[in-house]
Amino acid sequence: MSEAKRRAQRHGRWAETAAGLLLLAKGYRILERDWRCKAGEIDLIARRRHILAFIEVKHRPSIDAAGDSIGVRQQARIARAATVYLRQRPALAGLDLRFDAILVVPWRLPAHIRGAWRID
């Protein structure tokens, strides 16, 4: 594995840790981290009261670059993975579902975008 790829993985793990800490401070309970299935991967799955949030974490040099990096295809992949997750955990299916993003950029607090996208 190249040094650039290792560095990107370290940044990604650090960003997910920062995002998880932000969610904990906001009163969320982290249910899963890096949850994977054949349909895709979800960085964080968290619950707060009646809301179940499927969260994509992006670390980029700027907030705009981070936000722009979550494309429609990736959103659809996360939604498919969320469907699989809920099928495996029917007790959570009655919660309000939300797709969030947490954008992590250098020297700033992570930005939590609630309802970053919707799947109809």
Secondary structure, DSSP 8 states (H G I E B T S, - for coil): --HHHHHHHHHHHHHHHHHHHHHHHTT-EEEEEEEEETTEEEEEEEEETTEEEEEEEEE-SSHHHHHHTS-HHHHHHHHHHHHHHHHH-GGGTTSEEEEEEEEE-TTS--EEEEEEE---
